[in-house]
Amino acid sequence: MKFGVVQFPGSNCDADCYHAIGHVTGQEVRFVWHEETEIGDLDCIVLPGGFSYGDYLRCGAVARFSPVMEAIQVHAAEGKFVIGICNGFQVLTEAGLLPGALYRNDHLKFVCKPQFLCVERTDLPFTHFYAARQVVDFPIAHGEGRYYADADTLAELERNGQVVFRYCDAQGNVTPEANPNGSLNNIAGICNAGGNVLGMMPHPERRCERLLGGSDGKKLFKGLAESLRVLEISKGLR
Amino acid sequence: MLYHVQIEITLKPTVMDAQGTTIERALHKMGHATVGNVRIGKFVTLEIEAKCPNCARGAAEEMCRELLANPIIEQYHVAVVESEAVV
């Protein structure tokens, strides 16, 4: 499996993602400059955190117009994998690859801390290495991570089981107190209806080594690589 | 004709505006007790060559839908004036 980590002007978690996927998880990975349009060699695109285009206008609003985004639209439409982390999640919502929007935290502060999350979906290629309703602890670092969608969209997300991660306390209770930014329904991460595009505000790439506080994040990248390996084997057998 | 376009972008009334609420509290502390419904937004000005005022408005509205505003959380108001009228 080959990962590509996109670099927009202002991305700053690109090297962390590259390290977590390549050095720590042992997967093939390369950087993808935002002006590239040839990404056919990649199985999974990672849109990293940071401040693409200086967060001008709205977070992720301008990155949507980078040349690589058109190729990513096609990549996603083909059912290939996309992960947007933090600013990458904002880019995915602005690009219409995921529903809803992310805006200013309810308390107006930039929040940077470890945060407990409940894994709500464990049947996805991204999350099948986690136990059902497992509580993981990933860092969050954002000023505009408050998830919003209108009532109909929110109901549809819940009905389809598209909420992948929810903010919770250490025991896995999803409460208003455990919500770090005012996100509707404590939403920390969602996927598209097809389950191949994932967006999340927390940073799994920062939880891949015990030295950095834990390795729960590794399961996401490793699980995805394992899914694809099995998929390729089954294709080969056919 | 060159038209001068002024665009106001604010969060929709249904979307909670934490900045507006905070500024409202500060204004109350200043003694402006009767102030309410404070909303914070963005103000964009631009000039555009167009055949008619409605053409300029149409173009600006398209820009709002596609980029300047996020219709999921924001609403916009477009005002068009002939460039000569702007001092």
Boltz contact constraints between the chains, C-beta under 6 A:
constraints:
  - contact:
      token1: [A, 58]
      token2: [B, 70]
      max_distance: 6.0
  - contact:
      token1: [A, 101]
      token2: [B, 70]
      max_distance: 6.0
  - contact:
      token1: [A, 101]
      token2: [B, 72]
      max_distance: 6.0
  - contact:
      token1: [A, 101]
      token2: [B, 73]
      max_distance: 6.0
  - contact:
      token1: [A, 103]
      token2: [B, 73]
      max_distance: 6.0
  - contact:
      token1: [A, 104]
      token2: [B, 18]
      max_distance: 6.0
  - contact:
      token1: [A, 106]
      token2: [B, 18]
      max_distance: 6.0
  - contact:
      token1: [A, 108]
      token2: [B, 18]
      max_distance: 6.0
  - contact:
      token1: [A, 148]
      token2: [B, 73]
      max_distance: 6.0
